[in-house]
Structure formats: structure tokens, C-alpha cells
Amino acid sequence: MNFIYPPVCINCGNEILEGLVCNDCLNLIIYPKPPLCPICGRPIDKKKTCSYCRNERHLDYGRAFSLYLPPVDKMIHHLKYSEKKKLADFFGLGMANVLSSDYYLKRADGIVPVPLFWWKSLRRGYNQSSLLADVISKECGIKVSPLLRRIKNTKTQTKLDQKERRENVHNAFIINGDVKDKRVVIIDDVMTTGATIKECARILKEAGAKAVYSLVAAITPA
């Protein structure tokens, strides 16, 4: 079958021997470099925090594996919507390396994937954030703790501005376990304004979490 239909890179379409993405495309991935916003981990220009995090009170700290730029944007789209679940291994391993080398993240008591609404999870067949969390847990030895449940079928955030994103996810989650006095890391695929993760952080903090951190596969530039 490979001879008749040789595998090709999902990003550029060039023929490859194995995997989903060619080495040329992997070499184009851009990784966050300091200075970074201490709240979300977004690269910033000599500022203490980015414009999205100036008034943040619930998320304590965050980091990202890569920047949400080509070819990462296309890779994550395939992970979420084209059932290219093997990409969760690539991003999950990268995120695990970030976690294991970070002073705050590696001290967490559990990792919490951002949940999907039950209907979206049923329709898609999987939650990409849970796939990432499973890989990170296996590599780092930190238990996956599904401490959140999504009770609101929110519309996609893609075409919403920052205010609309906050309103869209407000009260979309409830606590699904005991989080009191725990340090937890919220896991998601992409952070743009951070509205979803920060709403998760609010719910966790109000339930008694000692510290709430975030770790994402990709983050948009400032």
C-alpha cells in the first residue's frame, strides 16, 4: 500500500518514509523564547506580563511547548478534527519535556485536561487535551486528574474577540472532584487569549486549589 499510496507530510504534501510530518516541516516549528509572560508563557517584549494577563487573578503560571504558527497550526488542526491522534504523542512528549524541566510545573499534584462538552466528545470520539495529558502523565509520572466537567456547550472561540471569548466560557465548567490544597496543571492544545484556561483556573481556585498552572501544546504570539 505504501508503494501504491506513499505516505505524505500532512503539512507540505511531500512524500515521507514514516510518520505524519516531514523533518523539513518539523524544523520550521518555532518555540517560545524568553522573555515570557509569567502567567501564560507567551513571548513578550520586555514586559512583566502580556496584554491578555494584566488583570489575571486565578492562573498562577503557564508555559507552552510551541508557538501557534505554521506548521503547528495545521498539525493541531489535524489532531483535533482529522483523527491524527499520533500527533498527540509528538506534542505530548514536547510538553512533558517542558514540564519535567520547569520548577513549578514538575511539582504539581495532578494534571487536568480541559474537558469537552459530552456531545462534542461523543461526536469527535476523543478529547485531544486528554490525549496530551495521558502522554504527559506517562512520561512525567504525574496523575491525570479529571477535576473539571464541562456543562455548557460553548460555540467555537475562533471568530470571537477577547471579551466575547470570556463571556462564551463563563460558568461552562464545574468541579468534578476534590482539589482542595492541590497544585494542578491545566492541559490544553492551544491558548490564544487564554479565556478557556483562565475560566478553568477560576473554578479550580474557588474550589480550594493551592496553585493552578497551565501547559499548552501551542500559544499564539503576542
Residue pairs with C-beta under 8 A, 6 or more apart in sequence:
6 15
7 15
7 16
7 17
7 18
7 19
7 20
8 14
8 15
8 16
9 15
9 16
9 20
9 21
9 22
9 24
9 25
10 20
10 21
10 74
10 75
10 78
10 82
10 84
11 21
11 22
11 25
11 70
11 71
11 74
11 75
12 22
12 24
12 25
12 71
14 22
14 24
16 22
19 86
20 75
20 78
20 84
20 86
20 87
21 71
21 75
21 87
21 90
25 71
26 71
28 70
28 71
29 66
29 67
29 71
29 72
30 66
30 67
30 69
30 72
31 65
31 66
31 67
32 41
32 42
32 43
32 63
32 64
32 66
32 67
32 219
33 43
34 43
35 43
35 44
35 45
35 46
35 47
36 42
36 43
36 44
36 63
37 43
37 44
37 47
37 49
37 50
37 52
37 53
37 62
37 222
38 48
38 49
38 61
39 49
39 50
39 53
39 56
39 59
39 60
39 61
39 62
40 50
40 52
40 53
40 59
40 62
40 64
40 191
40 194
40 197
40 214
40 219
41 62
41 63
41 64
41 214
41 216
41 219
42 50
42 52
42 53
42 64
42 191
42 219
42 220
42 221
42 222
43 67
43 221
43 222
44 50
44 222
45 222
49 56
50 222
51 222
52 162
52 193
52 194
53 59
53 194
56 194
56 198
58 198
58 201
58 202
58 204
58 205
58 212
59 186
59 194
59 197
59 198
59 201
59 212
59 213
59 214
60 104
60 201
60 211
60 212
60 213
61 104
61 105
61 211
61 213
61 214
62 191
62 194
62 197
62 213
62 214
62 215
62 216
63 98
63 99
63 102
63 105
63 213
63 214
63 215
63 216
64 98
64 191
64 215
64 216
64 217
64 218
64 219
65 91
65 94
65 95
65 97
65 98
65 215
65 216
65 217
65 218
66 72
66 91
66 94
66 217
66 218
66 219
67 218
67 219
67 220
67 221
68 76
68 190
68 192
68 218
68 219
68 220
68 221
69 221
72 217
72 218
73 218
75 84
75 87
75 90
75 91
76 87
76 91
76 128
76 189
76 190
76 217
76 218
78 84
78 87
79 85
79 87
79 88
79 91
79 128
79 131
79 189
80 124
80 128
80 189
81 124
83 125
83 126
85 126
85 131
88 128
88 131
88 132
88 134
88 135
89 135
91 132
91 135
91 189
91 217
91 218
92 131
92 132
92 133
92 134
92 135
92 136
92 139
93 135
93 139
94 217
95 132
95 135
95 136
95 187
95 215
95 216
95 217
96 135
96 136
96 139
96 140
98 105
98 215
99 105
99 106
99 108
99 136
99 140
99 142
99 185
99 215
100 106
100 139
100 140
104 211
104 213
105 185
105 213
105 215
106 140
106 142
107 183
108 142
108 183
108 184
108 185
108 213
109 142
109 143
109 145
109 182
109 183
109 184
110 142
110 143
110 144
110 145
110 147
110 182
110 184
110 185
111 133
111 136
111 137
111 142
111 143
111 144
111 145
111 184
111 185
111 186
111 187
111 215
112 133
112 144
112 145
112 146
112 147
112 148
112 184
112 185
112 186
112 187
112 200
112 204
113 127
113 129
113 130
113 132
113 133
113 144
113 146
113 186
113 187
113 188
114 129
114 148
114 186
114 187
114 188
114 196
114 197
114 200
115 121
115 127
115 129
115 130
115 146
115 148
115 149
115 150
115 173
116 124
116 127
116 129
116 150
117 150
117 151
117 152
117 153
117 154
118 150
119 153
120 153
121 127
128 189
129 187
129 188
129 189
130 144
132 187
132 188
132 189
132 217
133 144
133 187
134 144
136 142
136 187
136 215
137 143
137 144
142 185
145 177
145 179
145 182
145 184
146 176
146 177
147 175
147 176
147 177
147 179
147 184
147 204
148 173
148 174
148 175
148 176
148 200
148 203
148 204
149 173
149 174
149 175
149 176
150 172
150 173
151 172
151 173
151 174
152 169
152 171
152 172
152 173
154 168
154 169
154 172
155 168
157 165
157 168
157 169
157 192
157 195
157 196
160 168
162 193
162 195
165 192
165 193
165 195
165 196
166 193
166 195
166 199
168 195
169 195
169 196
169 199
170 199
172 199
173 199
173 200
173 203
174 203
175 203
175 204
175 207
179 204
179 207
179 208
179 209
180 207
180 208
180 209
181 208
181 209
181 210
182 209
182 210
183 209
183 210
183 211
183 212
183 213
184 204
184 209
184 211
184 212
184 213
185 213
185 214
185 215
186 197
186 200
186 201
186 204
186 212
186 213
186 214
186 215
187 214
187 215
187 216
188 196
188 197
188 214
188 216
188 217
189 216
189 217
189 218
190 216
190 217
190 218
190 219
190 220
191 197
191 214
191 216
191 218
191 219
191 220
192 219
192 220
194 214
197 214
197 216
200 212
201 212
201 214
204 212
205 212
